[in-house]
Amino acid sequence: MDVISHTTINLIIFVLAIYVGYHVVWNVTPALHTPLMAVTNAISAIVIVGAMLAAALTVTPVGKFMGTLAVALAAVNVFGGFLVTRRMLEMFKKKK
């Protein structure tokens, strides 16, 4: 028997990831926002591949649903990130 369950350890890691992620994103200067969005889009694309693999390898309906939901949410994140990045880059173009 484990002293601390795996669920508790995973929950602690999840909460710490939220805390660190919030502080990292909050302290980004506006000049670095566009490159950060590009990296975030790349990470979300990797999440899509991982979610597709997870959905394909599960046998339960709940696992298939959660994998499909993860693919859909990551795809929305990638699409929205590209829209925001394009809009920000258009702000730096010279007007005719």
DAVEN-V55037 format. One record per residue. N is the residue number from 1. PSI is psi as a letter, one per 20 degrees, with the letter a starting at -180 (NA if undefined). OMEGA is omega as a letter, one per 40 degrees, with the letter a starting at -180 (NA if undefined). NEAR is the number of other ideal C-beta (glycine too) atoms within 8 Angstrom. Layout:
[[N	PSI	OMEGA	NEAR] [N	PSI	OMEGA	NEAR]]
This chain:
[[1	p	i	2] [2	q	i	5] [3	g	i	3] [4	p	a	5] [5	q	i	6] [6	h	i	6] [7	g	i	6] [8	g	i	8] [9	g	i	9] [10	h	i	8] [11	g	i	8] [12	g	i	8] [13	g	i	8] [14	g	a	8] [15	g	i	8] [16	h	i	8] [17	h	i	8] [18	g	a	8] [19	g	a	8] [20	g	i	8] [21	g	i	8] [22	g	a	8] [23	h	i	8] [24	g	a	8] [25	h	a	8] [26	h	a	6] [27	j	i	5] [28	p	i	9] [29	q	a	5] [30	h	a	5] [31	h	a	4] [32	j	a	8] [33	g	a	10] [34	g	i	9] [35	h	i	7] [36	h	i	10] [37	h	i	12] [38	g	i	9] [39	h	i	8] [40	h	i	10] [41	h	i	13] [42	g	i	8] [43	g	i	8] [44	h	i	12] [45	h	i	10] [46	h	i	8] [47	h	i	10] [48	g	i	12] [49	g	i	8] [50	g	i	8] [51	h	i	12] [52	g	i	10] [53	g	i	8] [54	g	i	12] [55	h	a	14] [56	h	a	7] [57	i	i	5] [58	q	a	10] [59	i	a	3] [60	q	i	6] [61	h	i	5] [62	g	i	6] [63	g	i	11] [64	g	i	10] [65	g	a	8] [66	h	i	11] [67	g	i	14] [68	g	i	9] [69	g	i	8] [70	h	i	12] [71	g	a	12] [72	g	a	8] [73	h	i	8] [74	h	i	13] [75	g	i	9] [76	h	i	8] [77	g	i	11] [78	g	a	12] [79	g	i	8] [80	h	i	8] [81	g	i	12] [82	h	i	9] [83	g	i	8] [84	g	i	9] [85	g	i	12] [86	g	i	8] [87	h	i	8] [88	h	i	11] [89	h	i	9] [90	h	i	7] [91	h	a	6] [92	i	i	5] [93	q	i	6] [94	q	i	3] [95	q	a	3] [96	NA	NA	2]]
